[in-house]
Amino acid sequence: MKRRSFIKNTTATSALVSLTGLPLVSCNTYQSKHITILHTNDVHSHVETFKSTHPQYPNVGGIANRAALIEQIRAQNPNTLLLDAGDIFQGTPYFNYFGGEVEFKLMSKLKYDAATMGNHDFDNGIDGFNQQLKHANFDFLIANYDFKNTLLDGKTKAYKTFVVDGIKIGVFGVGIKLEGLVDPANFKETKYLDPTEIAQETANILKDHEHCDLVICLSHLGYYYKSDPEKISDLNLAKNTKNIDLIIGGHTHTFLKKPTVTKNMDGENMLVNQVGKWGINLGRIDFYFDEIKNISSKGKSIIV
């Protein structure tokens, strides 16, 4: 396989960027397969559309609006995956009264393909999360939490592969350190493993052993921390790993209008994206594969 290439989406014109840093003349001639990745993060139990009187987000968000938008995009391209980067729970009375049942049932109706776990997904403890899992018709992917000796042992996966129109896609998850963010009684004997090491190990498995054409990391590490530049974050994870094509992030509620194009440890381009919070936006990234599976892409954040 030749080195992958990405289209960096700017304004109305997309700038072409090569993984080797060299400009490409065109990759449109060979584009034959189109995969769409839709994603959310930090929805925090926001089920309803914001009221028209809301000072920041009038008439925006809500499961019904998101469902209509997703249905429209799937009608345009059936080769679509829908993913979430964690913090599904906590933020409205829906969680306070129903403990996550509503959120998981609605995500299942929207046909999410996979999600990772955020720190607030432990707010009712491991017991509470486990109790609601029966309502989730999708997998939770988290590679760097060791749930041995807890109720979640064997109930999450490190990664999952999907074959969409002949393209093999590997998706895995990494979570933030729970200590200091979550009451220890809520995560119990869960062991936090170094996300950079685990991400690299998992990406290598997906690339070299599972032979994935596209590798996606669902991250709840946070986009970047200006006050602590060395802290593990999506941008730091990107520059210290390889074999990952896209990091879909959460935790810091970072609103990006389009994916960030950054360099991995080999100096090759990759994408990092996050779409804020509360279901206000839906992330969309379109990948195009030519006949020998070279990749180009474009992405944006869509107001729901």
PyMOL commands that set and color helices and strands:
alter all, ss='L'
color gray80, all
select helices_A, chain A and resi 28-30+63-76+93-98+101-109+119-122+125-135+184-187+195-209+234-239
alter helices_A, ss='H'
color red, helices_A
select strands_A, chain A and resi 5-9+14-18+31-40+80-84+114-115+139-140+145-146+159-164+167-175+191-192+214-220+246-248+260-263+269-273+281-290+295-303
alter strands_A, ss='S'
color yellow, strands_A
deselect
rebuild
show_as cartoon
